[in-house]
Amino acid sequence: MIILPRSPEICVIGDTASLEQNGKALPGVAQVAMQQGRYAAKLIRSRIAETPPPSPFSYFDKGNMAVVGKGFAVLQGGNVA
């Protein structure tokens, strides 16, 4: 999520935002946009309630899944606890 420096009331999320985390660009996928949307909602809620803002946005990669056929999918994931 990007907050415009000259207009901090404007948040840019999803495909219109180009963000890096740990030196790598975040992928342009729904998973990133959904997490950015939740973060933006928390930020707006904190501004309305005049409470401290949430910590900076940090993307958590949940992995990727592709449905291959009826009852079958392929999952690419990281650490599973």
HTML snippet that shows the backbone in 3Dmol.js (N, CA, C, O; Angstrom):
<script src="https://3Dmol.org/build/3Dmol-min.js"></script>
<div id="view" style="width:600px;height:400px;position:relative"></div>
<script>
const pdb = `
ATOM      1  N   MET A   1       0.843  -1.174   0.000  1.00  0.00           N
ATOM      2  CA  MET A   1       0.000   0.000   0.000  1.00  0.00           C
ATOM      3  C   MET A   1       0.881   1.227   0.000  1.00  0.00           C
ATOM      4  O   MET A   1       1.870   1.286   0.730  1.00  0.00           O
ATOM      5  N   ILE A   2       0.536   2.197  -0.803  1.00  0.00           N
ATOM      6  CA  ILE A   2       1.287   3.435  -0.905  1.00  0.00           C
ATOM      7  C   ILE A   2       0.421   4.569  -0.368  1.00  0.00           C
ATOM      8  O   ILE A   2      -0.753   4.686  -0.721  1.00  0.00           O
ATOM      9  N   ILE A   3       1.004   5.395   0.480  1.00  0.00           N
ATOM     10  CA  ILE A   3       0.347   6.612   0.958  1.00  0.00           C
ATOM     11  C   ILE A   3       1.062   7.770   0.276  1.00  0.00           C
ATOM     12  O   ILE A   3       2.280   7.905   0.390  1.00  0.00           O
ATOM     13  N   LEU A   4       0.326   8.585  -0.417  1.00  0.00           N
ATOM     14  CA  LEU A   4       0.940   9.687  -1.155  1.00  0.00           C
ATOM     15  C   LEU A   4       1.515  10.726  -0.193  1.00  0.00           C
ATOM     16  O   LEU A   4       0.799  11.216   0.680  1.00  0.00           O
ATOM     17  N   PRO A   5       2.803  11.069  -0.340  1.00  0.00           N
ATOM     18  CA  PRO A   5       3.453  11.995   0.599  1.00  0.00           C
ATOM     19  C   PRO A   5       2.758  13.353   0.722  1.00  0.00           C
ATOM     20  O   PRO A   5       2.637  13.889   1.823  1.00  0.00           O
ATOM     21  N   ARG A   6       2.308  13.903  -0.388  1.00  0.00           N
ATOM     22  CA  ARG A   6       1.683  15.232  -0.345  1.00  0.00           C
ATOM     23  C   ARG A   6       0.198  15.169  -0.004  1.00  0.00           C
ATOM     24  O   ARG A   6      -0.413  16.188   0.318  1.00  0.00           O
ATOM     25  N   SER A   7      -0.378  13.977  -0.074  1.00  0.00           N
ATOM     26  CA  SER A   7      -1.796  13.786   0.235  1.00  0.00           C
ATOM     27  C   SER A   7      -1.957  12.516   1.062  1.00  0.00           C
ATOM     28  O   SER A   7      -2.400  11.496   0.534  1.00  0.00           O
ATOM     29  N   PRO A   8      -1.605  12.554   2.353  1.00  0.00           N
ATOM     30  CA  PRO A   8      -1.619  11.338   3.174  1.00  0.00           C
ATOM     31  C   PRO A   8      -3.005  10.728   3.360  1.00  0.00           C
ATOM     32  O   PRO A   8      -3.124   9.615   3.871  1.00  0.00           O
ATOM     33  N   GLU A   9      -4.049  11.438   2.953  1.00  0.00           N
ATOM     34  CA  GLU A   9      -5.397  10.872   3.049  1.00  0.00           C
ATOM     35  C   GLU A   9      -5.705   9.941   1.879  1.00  0.00           C
ATOM     36  O   GLU A   9      -6.755   9.298   1.862  1.00  0.00           O
ATOM     37  N   ILE A  10      -4.797   9.861   0.896  1.00  0.00           N
ATOM     38  CA  ILE A  10      -4.987   9.011  -0.275  1.00  0.00           C
ATOM     39  C   ILE A  10      -4.112   7.767  -0.152  1.00  0.00           C
ATOM     40  O   ILE A  10      -2.901   7.865   0.048  1.00  0.00           O
ATOM     41  N   CYS A  11      -4.740   6.594  -0.274  1.00  0.00           N
ATOM     42  CA  CYS A  11      -4.037   5.314  -0.235  1.00  0.00           C
ATOM     43  C   CYS A  11      -4.166   4.650  -1.605  1.00  0.00           C
ATOM     44  O   CYS A  11      -5.243   4.658  -2.202  1.00  0.00           O
ATOM     45  N   VAL A  12      -3.084   4.082  -2.095  1.00  0.00           N
ATOM     46  CA  VAL A  12      -3.087   3.379  -3.370  1.00  0.00           C
ATOM     47  C   VAL A  12      -2.808   1.905  -3.079  1.00  0.00           C
ATOM     48  O   VAL A  12      -1.803   1.566  -2.453  1.00  0.00           O
ATOM     49  N   ILE A  13      -3.713   1.027  -3.541  1.00  0.00           N
ATOM     50  CA  ILE A  13      -3.552  -0.402  -3.282  1.00  0.00           C
ATOM     51  C   ILE A  13      -3.772  -1.199  -4.556  1.00  0.00           C
ATOM     52  O   ILE A  13      -4.247  -0.668  -5.560  1.00  0.00           O
ATOM     53  N   GLY A  14      -3.423  -2.479  -4.508  1.00  0.00           N
ATOM     54  CA  GLY A  14      -3.694  -3.385  -5.621  1.00  0.00           C
ATOM     55  C   GLY A  14      -2.806  -3.140  -6.825  1.00  0.00           C
ATOM     56  O   GLY A  14      -1.640  -2.769  -6.685  1.00  0.00           O
ATOM     57  N   ASP A  15      -3.365  -3.349  -8.009  1.00  0.00           N
ATOM     58  CA  ASP A  15      -2.596  -3.253  -9.249  1.00  0.00           C
ATOM     59  C   ASP A  15      -2.048  -1.857  -9.521  1.00  0.00           C
ATOM     60  O   ASP A  15      -1.103  -1.707 -10.296  1.00  0.00           O
ATOM     61  N   THR A  16      -2.621  -0.845  -8.903  1.00  0.00           N
ATOM     62  CA  THR A  16      -2.157   0.521  -9.146  1.00  0.00           C
ATOM     63  C   THR A  16      -0.961   0.885  -8.269  1.00  0.00           C
ATOM     64  O   THR A  16      -0.359   1.943  -8.452  1.00  0.00           O
ATOM     65  N   ALA A  17      -0.610   0.012  -7.314  1.00  0.00           N
ATOM     66  CA  ALA A  17       0.513   0.273  -6.412  1.00  0.00           C
ATOM     67  C   ALA A  17       1.670  -0.656  -6.750  1.00  0.00           C
ATOM     68  O   ALA A  17       1.482  -1.864  -6.898  1.00  0.00           O
ATOM     69  N   SER A  18       2.854  -0.094  -6.869  1.00  0.00           N
ATOM     70  CA  SER A  18       4.057  -0.889  -7.098  1.00  0.00           C
ATOM     71  C   SER A  18       4.896  -0.792  -5.836  1.00  0.00           C
ATOM     72  O   SER A  18       5.447   0.264  -5.526  1.00  0.00           O
ATOM     73  N   LEU A  19       4.992  -1.908  -5.102  1.00  0.00           N
ATOM     74  CA  LEU A  19       5.702  -1.912  -3.831  1.00  0.00           C
ATOM     75  C   LEU A  19       6.820  -2.918  -3.814  1.00  0.00           C
ATOM     76  O   LEU A  19       6.763  -3.943  -4.493  1.00  0.00           O
ATOM     77  N   GLU A  20       7.844  -2.618  -3.031  1.00  0.00           N
ATOM     78  CA  GLU A  20       8.927  -3.560  -2.793  1.00  0.00           C
ATOM     79  C   GLU A  20       8.943  -3.921  -1.322  1.00  0.00           C
ATOM     80  O   GLU A  20       8.596  -3.115  -0.459  1.00  0.00           O
ATOM     81  N   GLN A  21       9.352  -5.144  -1.057  1.00  0.00           N
ATOM     82  CA  GLN A  21       9.539  -5.601   0.319  1.00  0.00           C
ATOM     83  C   GLN A  21      10.805  -6.441   0.327  1.00  0.00           C
ATOM     84  O   GLN A  21      10.932  -7.392  -0.445  1.00  0.00           O
ATOM     85  N   ASN A  22      11.729  -6.094   1.188  1.00  0.00           N
ATOM     86  CA  ASN A  22      13.025  -6.783   1.258  1.00  0.00           C
ATOM     87  C   ASN A  22      13.753  -6.768  -0.086  1.00  0.00           C
ATOM     88  O   ASN A  22      14.390  -7.750  -0.466  1.00  0.00           O
ATOM     89  N   GLY A  23      13.653  -5.649  -0.798  1.00  0.00           N
ATOM     90  CA  GLY A  23      14.358  -5.484  -2.070  1.00  0.00           C
ATOM     91  C   GLY A  23      13.726  -6.169  -3.268  1.00  0.00           C
ATOM     92  O   GLY A  23      14.296  -6.133  -4.359  1.00  0.00           O
ATOM     93  N   LYS A  24      12.555  -6.799  -3.099  1.00  0.00           N
ATOM     94  CA  LYS A  24      11.877  -7.466  -4.214  1.00  0.00           C
ATOM     95  C   LYS A  24      10.495  -6.865  -4.407  1.00  0.00           C
ATOM     96  O   LYS A  24       9.807  -6.517  -3.447  1.00  0.00           O
ATOM     97  N   ALA A  25      10.104  -6.750  -5.675  1.00  0.00           N
ATOM     98  CA  ALA A  25       8.760  -6.229  -5.980  1.00  0.00           C
ATOM     99  C   ALA A  25       7.710  -7.237  -5.539  1.00  0.00           C
ATOM    100  O   ALA A  25       7.871  -8.443  -5.727  1.00  0.00           O
ATOM    101  N   LEU A  26       6.629  -6.727  -4.947  1.00  0.00           N
ATOM    102  CA  LEU A  26       5.525  -7.598  -4.577  1.00  0.00           C
ATOM    103  C   LEU A  26       4.785  -8.012  -5.840  1.00  0.00           C
ATOM    104  O   LEU A  26       4.639  -7.203  -6.756  1.00  0.00           O
ATOM    105  N   PRO A  27       4.312  -9.259  -5.911  1.00  0.00           N
ATOM    106  CA  PRO A  27       3.610  -9.708  -7.123  1.00  0.00           C
ATOM    107  C   PRO A  27       2.266  -9.010  -7.290  1.00  0.00           C
ATOM    108  O   PRO A  27       1.625  -8.637  -6.308  1.00  0.00           O
ATOM    109  N   GLY A  28       1.854  -8.841  -8.516  1.00  0.00           N
ATOM    110  CA  GLY A  28       0.565  -8.209  -8.826  1.00  0.00           C
ATOM    111  C   GLY A  28      -0.550  -9.228  -8.794  1.00  0.00           C
ATOM    112  O   GLY A  28      -1.173  -9.504  -9.819  1.00  0.00           O
ATOM    113  N   VAL A  29      -0.807  -9.788  -7.628  1.00  0.00           N
ATOM    114  CA  VAL A  29      -1.835 -10.820  -7.486  1.00  0.00           C
ATOM    115  C   VAL A  29      -2.866 -10.386  -6.454  1.00  0.00           C
ATOM    116  O   VAL A  29      -2.632  -9.468  -5.668  1.00  0.00           O
ATOM    117  N   ALA A  30      -4.009 -11.063  -6.469  1.00  0.00           N
ATOM    118  CA  ALA A  30      -5.108 -10.718  -5.566  1.00  0.00           C
ATOM    119  C   ALA A  30      -4.709 -10.833  -4.106  1.00  0.00           C
ATOM    120  O   ALA A  30      -5.173 -10.050  -3.276  1.00  0.00           O
ATOM    121  N   GLN A  31      -3.859 -11.792  -3.779  1.00  0.00           N
ATOM    122  CA  GLN A  31      -3.440 -12.004  -2.400  1.00  0.00           C
ATOM    123  C   GLN A  31      -2.809 -10.734  -1.805  1.00  0.00           C
ATOM    124  O   GLN A  31      -3.079 -10.378  -0.658  1.00  0.00           O
ATOM    125  N   VAL A  32      -1.974 -10.063  -2.591  1.00  0.00           N
ATOM    126  CA  VAL A  32      -1.340  -8.818  -2.139  1.00  0.00           C
ATOM    127  C   VAL A  32      -2.404  -7.730  -1.983  1.00  0.00           C
ATOM    128  O   VAL A  32      -2.442  -7.038  -0.966  1.00  0.00           O
ATOM    129  N   ALA A  33      -3.262  -7.583  -2.984  1.00  0.00           N
ATOM    130  CA  ALA A  33      -4.295  -6.542  -2.945  1.00  0.00           C
ATOM    131  C   ALA A  33      -5.246  -6.731  -1.767  1.00  0.00           C
ATOM    132  O   ALA A  33      -5.654  -5.753  -1.140  1.00  0.00           O
ATOM    133  N   MET A  34      -5.601  -7.974  -1.460  1.00  0.00           N
ATOM    134  CA  MET A  34      -6.505  -8.236  -0.333  1.00  0.00           C
ATOM    135  C   MET A  34      -5.853  -7.831   0.988  1.00  0.00           C
ATOM    136  O   MET A  34      -6.505  -7.229   1.841  1.00  0.00           O
ATOM    137  N   GLN A  35      -4.576  -8.157   1.162  1.00  0.00           N
ATOM    138  CA  GLN A  35      -3.879  -7.767   2.389  1.00  0.00           C
ATOM    139  C   GLN A  35      -3.735  -6.248   2.475  1.00  0.00           C
ATOM    140  O   GLN A  35      -3.858  -5.669   3.554  1.00  0.00           O
ATOM    141  N   GLN A  36      -3.473  -5.605   1.333  1.00  0.00           N
ATOM    142  CA  GLN A  36      -3.391  -4.147   1.314  1.00  0.00           C
ATOM    143  C   GLN A  36      -4.733  -3.529   1.663  1.00  0.00           C
ATOM    144  O   GLN A  36      -4.782  -2.529   2.379  1.00  0.00           O
ATOM    145  N   GLY A  37      -5.818  -4.104   1.174  1.00  0.00           N
ATOM    146  CA  GLY A  37      -7.156  -3.601   1.476  1.00  0.00           C
ATOM    147  C   GLY A  37      -7.466  -3.683   2.961  1.00  0.00           C
ATOM    148  O   GLY A  37      -8.013  -2.742   3.536  1.00  0.00           O
ATOM    149  N   ARG A  38      -7.118  -4.809   3.588  1.00  0.00           N
ATOM    150  CA  ARG A  38      -7.330  -4.944   5.038  1.00  0.00           C
ATOM    151  C   ARG A  38      -6.502  -3.917   5.795  1.00  0.00           C
ATOM    152  O   ARG A  38      -6.974  -3.327   6.767  1.00  0.00           O
ATOM    153  N   TYR A  39      -5.255  -3.701   5.347  1.00  0.00           N
ATOM    154  CA  TYR A  39      -4.400  -2.716   5.999  1.00  0.00           C
ATOM    155  C   TYR A  39      -4.993  -1.310   5.843  1.00  0.00           C
ATOM    156  O   TYR A  39      -5.038  -0.543   6.804  1.00  0.00           O
ATOM    157  N   ALA A  40      -5.444  -0.977   4.635  1.00  0.00           N
ATOM    158  CA  ALA A  40      -6.031   0.341   4.395  1.00  0.00           C
ATOM    159  C   ALA A  40      -7.242   0.562   5.299  1.00  0.00           C
ATOM    160  O   ALA A  40      -7.430   1.656   5.832  1.00  0.00           O
ATOM    161  N   ALA A  41      -8.061  -0.476   5.473  1.00  0.00           N
ATOM    162  CA  ALA A  41      -9.230  -0.364   6.358  1.00  0.00           C
ATOM    163  C   ALA A  41      -8.805  -0.090   7.798  1.00  0.00           C
ATOM    164  O   ALA A  41      -9.409   0.740   8.477  1.00  0.00           O
ATOM    165  N   LYS A  42      -7.770  -0.781   8.264  1.00  0.00           N
ATOM    166  CA  LYS A  42      -7.265  -0.544   9.628  1.00  0.00           C
ATOM    167  C   LYS A  42      -6.742   0.885   9.767  1.00  0.00           C
ATOM    168  O   LYS A  42      -6.969   1.543  10.781  1.00  0.00           O
ATOM    169  N   LEU A  43      -6.040   1.354   8.736  1.00  0.00           N
ATOM    170  CA  LEU A  43      -5.488   2.706   8.761  1.00  0.00           C
ATOM    171  C   LEU A  43      -6.608   3.749   8.808  1.00  0.00           C
ATOM    172  O   LEU A  43      -6.545   4.691   9.598  1.00  0.00           O
ATOM    173  N   ILE A  44      -7.619   3.585   7.976  1.00  0.00           N
ATOM    174  CA  ILE A  44      -8.747   4.521   7.945  1.00  0.00           C
ATOM    175  C   ILE A  44      -9.482   4.493   9.286  1.00  0.00           C
ATOM    176  O   ILE A  44      -9.844   5.539   9.826  1.00  0.00           O
ATOM    177  N   ARG A  45      -9.696   3.288   9.816  1.00  0.00           N
ATOM    178  CA  ARG A  45     -10.367   3.150  11.114  1.00  0.00           C
ATOM    179  C   ARG A  45      -9.584   3.872  12.214  1.00  0.00           C
ATOM    180  O   ARG A  45     -10.180   4.539  13.060  1.00  0.00           O
ATOM    181  N   SER A  46      -8.258   3.744  12.206  1.00  0.00           N
ATOM    182  CA  SER A  46      -7.443   4.412  13.230  1.00  0.00           C
ATOM    183  C   SER A  46      -7.497   5.929  13.081  1.00  0.00           C
ATOM    184  O   SER A  46      -7.485   6.652  14.078  1.00  0.00           O
ATOM    185  N   ARG A  47      -7.557   6.410  11.851  1.00  0.00           N
ATOM    186  CA  ARG A  47      -7.647   7.862  11.638  1.00  0.00           C
ATOM    187  C   ARG A  47      -8.982   8.404  12.125  1.00  0.00           C
ATOM    188  O   ARG A  47      -9.030   9.468  12.743  1.00  0.00           O
ATOM    189  N   ILE A  48     -10.062   7.688  11.857  1.00  0.00           N
ATOM    190  CA  ILE A  48     -11.389   8.132  12.303  1.00  0.00           C
ATOM    191  C   ILE A  48     -11.463   8.137  13.822  1.00  0.00           C
ATOM    192  O   ILE A  48     -12.002   9.068  14.420  1.00  0.00           O
ATOM    193  N   ALA A  49     -10.914   7.085  14.452  1.00  0.00           N
ATOM    194  CA  ALA A  49     -10.956   6.962  15.905  1.00  0.00           C
ATOM    195  C   ALA A  49      -9.873   7.787  16.595  1.00  0.00           C
ATOM    196  O   ALA A  49      -9.828   7.872  17.822  1.00  0.00           O
ATOM    197  N   GLU A  50      -8.993   8.399  15.781  1.00  0.00           N
ATOM    198  CA  GLU A  50      -7.869   9.193  16.297  1.00  0.00           C
ATOM    199  C   GLU A  50      -7.009   8.380  17.263  1.00  0.00           C
ATOM    200  O   GLU A  50      -6.647   8.838  18.346  1.00  0.00           O
ATOM    201  N   THR A  51      -6.696   7.152  16.828  1.00  0.00           N
ATOM    202  CA  THR A  51      -5.810   6.276  17.582  1.00  0.00           C
ATOM    203  C   THR A  51      -4.524   6.083  16.782  1.00  0.00           C
ATOM    204  O   THR A  51      -4.484   6.420  15.599  1.00  0.00           O
ATOM    205  N   PRO A  52      -3.477   5.549  17.400  1.00  0.00           N
ATOM    206  CA  PRO A  52      -2.221   5.350  16.656  1.00  0.00           C
ATOM    207  C   PRO A  52      -2.434   4.451  15.435  1.00  0.00           C
ATOM    208  O   PRO A  52      -3.223   3.507  15.484  1.00  0.00           O
ATOM    209  N   PRO A  53      -1.732   4.746  14.349  1.00  0.00           N
ATOM    210  CA  PRO A  53      -1.890   3.938  13.135  1.00  0.00           C
ATOM    211  C   PRO A  53      -1.281   2.551  13.329  1.00  0.00           C
ATOM    212  O   PRO A  53      -0.453   2.354  14.219  1.00  0.00           O
ATOM    213  N   PRO A  54      -1.691   1.587  12.497  1.00  0.00           N
ATOM    214  CA  PRO A  54      -1.079   0.260  12.580  1.00  0.00           C
ATOM    215  C   PRO A  54       0.378   0.321  12.146  1.00  0.00           C
ATOM    216  O   PRO A  54       0.799   1.285  11.507  1.00  0.00           O
ATOM    217  N   SER A  55       1.145  -0.699  12.490  1.00  0.00           N
ATOM    218  CA  SER A  55       2.541  -0.742  12.045  1.00  0.00           C
ATOM    219  C   SER A  55       2.563  -0.779  10.524  1.00  0.00           C
ATOM    220  O   SER A  55       1.559  -1.135   9.907  1.00  0.00           O
ATOM    221  N   PRO A  56       3.691  -0.419   9.900  1.00  0.00           N
ATOM    222  CA  PRO A  56       3.755  -0.364   8.433  1.00  0.00           C
ATOM    223  C   PRO A  56       3.305  -1.671   7.773  1.00  0.00           C
ATOM    224  O   PRO A  56       3.432  -2.750   8.352  1.00  0.00           O
ATOM    225  N   PHE A  57       2.781  -1.553   6.554  1.00  0.00           N
ATOM    226  CA  PHE A  57       2.294  -2.709   5.813  1.00  0.00           C
ATOM    227  C   PHE A  57       3.423  -3.699   5.565  1.00  0.00           C
ATOM    228  O   PHE A  57       4.535  -3.314   5.204  1.00  0.00           O
ATOM    229  N   SER A  58       3.128  -4.964   5.761  1.00  0.00           N
ATOM    230  CA  SER A  58       4.068  -6.041   5.488  1.00  0.00           C
ATOM    231  C   SER A  58       3.292  -7.196   4.866  1.00  0.00           C
ATOM    232  O   SER A  58       2.349  -7.711   5.467  1.00  0.00           O
ATOM    233  N   TYR A  59       3.683  -7.596   3.676  1.00  0.00           N
ATOM    234  CA  TYR A  59       3.009  -8.668   2.950  1.00  0.00           C
ATOM    235  C   TYR A  59       3.446 -10.027   3.478  1.00  0.00           C
ATOM    236  O   TYR A  59       4.632 -10.252   3.716  1.00  0.00           O
ATOM    237  N   PHE A  60       2.485 -10.936   3.664  1.00  0.00           N
ATOM    238  CA  PHE A  60       2.758 -12.307   4.074  1.00  0.00           C
ATOM    239  C   PHE A  60       2.355 -13.231   2.932  1.00  0.00           C
ATOM    240  O   PHE A  60       1.176 -13.318   2.590  1.00  0.00           O
ATOM    241  N   ASP A  61       3.326 -13.918   2.340  1.00  0.00           N
ATOM    242  CA  ASP A  61       3.072 -14.812   1.207  1.00  0.00           C
ATOM    243  C   ASP A  61       2.512 -16.134   1.718  1.00  0.00           C
ATOM    244  O   ASP A  61       3.198 -16.875   2.422  1.00  0.00           O
ATOM    245  N   LYS A  62       1.275 -16.424   1.364  1.00  0.00           N
ATOM    246  CA  LYS A  62       0.607 -17.659   1.781  1.00  0.00           C
ATOM    247  C   LYS A  62       0.829 -18.793   0.791  1.00  0.00           C
ATOM    248  O   LYS A  62       0.361 -19.909   1.014  1.00  0.00           O
ATOM    249  N   GLY A  63       1.536 -18.522  -0.298  1.00  0.00           N
ATOM    250  CA  GLY A  63       1.767 -19.539  -1.323  1.00  0.00           C
ATOM    251  C   GLY A  63       0.823 -19.360  -2.493  1.00  0.00           C
ATOM    252  O   GLY A  63       0.011 -18.435  -2.513  1.00  0.00           O
ATOM    253  N   ASN A  64       0.933 -20.251  -3.471  1.00  0.00           N
ATOM    254  CA  ASN A  64       0.110 -20.179  -4.676  1.00  0.00           C
ATOM    255  C   ASN A  64      -0.584 -21.518  -4.901  1.00  0.00           C
ATOM    256  O   ASN A  64      -0.032 -22.572  -4.585  1.00  0.00           O
ATOM    257  N   MET A  65      -1.790 -21.470  -5.447  1.00  0.00           N
ATOM    258  CA  MET A  65      -2.516 -22.685  -5.739  1.00  0.00           C
ATOM    259  C   MET A  65      -3.189 -22.551  -7.103  1.00  0.00           C
ATOM    260  O   MET A  65      -3.725 -21.499  -7.452  1.00  0.00           O
ATOM    261  N   ALA A  66      -3.145 -23.639  -7.857  1.00  0.00           N
ATOM    262  CA  ALA A  66      -3.816 -23.679  -9.155  1.00  0.00           C
ATOM    263  C   ALA A  66      -4.697 -24.918  -9.202  1.00  0.00           C
ATOM    264  O   ALA A  66      -4.233 -26.027  -8.939  1.00  0.00           O
ATOM    265  N   VAL A  67      -5.953 -24.729  -9.533  1.00  0.00           N
ATOM    266  CA  VAL A  67      -6.870 -25.854  -9.690  1.00  0.00           C
ATOM    267  C   VAL A  67      -6.607 -26.454 -11.067  1.00  0.00           C
ATOM    268  O   VAL A  67      -6.690 -25.766 -12.084  1.00  0.00           O
ATOM    269  N   VAL A  68      -6.289 -27.748 -11.083  1.00  0.00           N
ATOM    270  CA  VAL A  68      -5.933 -28.425 -12.324  1.00  0.00           C
ATOM    271  C   VAL A  68      -7.134 -29.161 -12.918  1.00  0.00           C
ATOM    272  O   VAL A  68      -7.272 -29.233 -14.139  1.00  0.00           O
ATOM    273  N   GLY A  69      -7.973 -29.691 -12.094  1.00  0.00           N
ATOM    274  CA  GLY A  69      -9.148 -30.414 -12.564  1.00  0.00           C
ATOM    275  C   GLY A  69     -10.100 -30.632 -11.406  1.00  0.00           C
ATOM    276  O   GLY A  69      -9.874 -30.131 -10.304  1.00  0.00           O
ATOM    277  N   LYS A  70     -11.141 -31.362 -11.649  1.00  0.00           N
ATOM    278  CA  LYS A  70     -12.128 -31.620 -10.607  1.00  0.00           C
ATOM    279  C   LYS A  70     -11.479 -32.384  -9.450  1.00  0.00           C
ATOM    280  O   LYS A  70     -11.027 -33.518  -9.612  1.00  0.00           O
ATOM    281  N   GLY A  71     -11.442 -31.743  -8.291  1.00  0.00           N
ATOM    282  CA  GLY A  71     -10.885 -32.383  -7.104  1.00  0.00           C
ATOM    283  C   GLY A  71      -9.372 -32.461  -7.076  1.00  0.00           C
ATOM    284  O   GLY A  71      -8.820 -33.234  -6.294  1.00  0.00           O
ATOM    285  N   PHE A  72      -8.676 -31.680  -7.909  1.00  0.00           N
ATOM    286  CA  PHE A  72      -7.218 -31.749  -7.949  1.00  0.00           C
ATOM    287  C   PHE A  72      -6.640 -30.344  -8.094  1.00  0.00           C
ATOM    288  O   PHE A  72      -7.118 -29.543  -8.897  1.00  0.00           O
ATOM    289  N   ALA A  73      -5.595 -30.057  -7.299  1.00  0.00           N
ATOM    290  CA  ALA A  73      -4.934 -28.756  -7.365  1.00  0.00           C
ATOM    291  C   ALA A  73      -3.450 -28.929  -7.078  1.00  0.00           C
ATOM    292  O   ALA A  73      -3.024 -29.942  -6.523  1.00  0.00           O
ATOM    293  N   VAL A  74      -2.677 -27.932  -7.462  1.00  0.00           N
ATOM    294  CA  VAL A  74      -1.245 -27.900  -7.198  1.00  0.00           C
ATOM    295  C   VAL A  74      -0.987 -26.724  -6.290  1.00  0.00           C
ATOM    296  O   VAL A  74      -1.477 -25.623  -6.541  1.00  0.00           O
ATOM    297  N   LEU A  75      -0.213 -26.946  -5.226  1.00  0.00           N
ATOM    298  CA  LEU A  75       0.091 -25.906  -4.252  1.00  0.00           C
ATOM    299  C   LEU A  75       1.582 -25.665  -4.193  1.00  0.00           C
ATOM    300  O   LEU A  75       2.374 -26.604  -4.110  1.00  0.00           O
ATOM    301  N   GLN A  76       1.955 -24.405  -4.237  1.00  0.00           N
ATOM    302  CA  GLN A  76       3.335 -23.997  -4.028  1.00  0.00           C
ATOM    303  C   GLN A  76       3.339 -23.139  -2.785  1.00  0.00           C
ATOM    304  O   GLN A  76       2.749 -22.059  -2.781  1.00  0.00           O
ATOM    305  N   GLY A  77       3.991 -23.595  -1.724  1.00  0.00           N
ATOM    306  CA  GLY A  77       3.968 -22.864  -0.472  1.00  0.00           C
ATOM    307  C   GLY A  77       5.329 -22.879   0.205  1.00  0.00           C
ATOM    308  O   GLY A  77       6.244 -23.607  -0.181  1.00  0.00           O
ATOM    309  N   GLY A  78       5.421 -22.051   1.220  1.00  0.00           N
ATOM    310  CA  GLY A  78       6.651 -21.974   1.992  1.00  0.00           C
ATOM    311  C   GLY A  78       6.546 -22.852   3.212  1.00  0.00           C
ATOM    312  O   GLY A  78       6.183 -24.025   3.116  1.00  0.00           O
ATOM    313  N   ASN A  79       6.863 -22.288   4.357  1.00  0.00           N
ATOM    314  CA  ASN A  79       6.826 -23.028   5.615  1.00  0.00           C
ATOM    315  C   ASN A  79       5.398 -23.327   6.024  1.00  0.00           C
ATOM    316  O   ASN A  79       4.551 -22.434   6.053  1.00  0.00           O
ATOM    317  N   VAL A  80       5.137 -24.565   6.334  1.00  0.00           N
ATOM    318  CA  VAL A  80       3.825 -24.967   6.816  1.00  0.00           C
ATOM    319  C   VAL A  80       3.992 -25.417   8.267  1.00  0.00           C
ATOM    320  O   VAL A  80       4.759 -26.333   8.560  1.00  0.00           O
ATOM    321  N   ALA A  81       3.271 -24.766   9.160  1.00  0.00           N
ATOM    322  CA  ALA A  81       3.414 -25.111  10.573  1.00  0.00           C
ATOM    323  C   ALA A  81       2.299 -26.010  11.026  1.00  0.00           C
ATOM    324  O   ALA A  81       2.258 -26.402  12.192  1.00  0.00           O
TER     325      ALA A  81
END
`;
const viewer = $3Dmol.createViewer("view");
viewer.addModel(pdb, "pdb");
viewer.setStyle({}, {cartoon: {color: "spectrum"}});
viewer.zoomTo();
viewer.render();
</script>
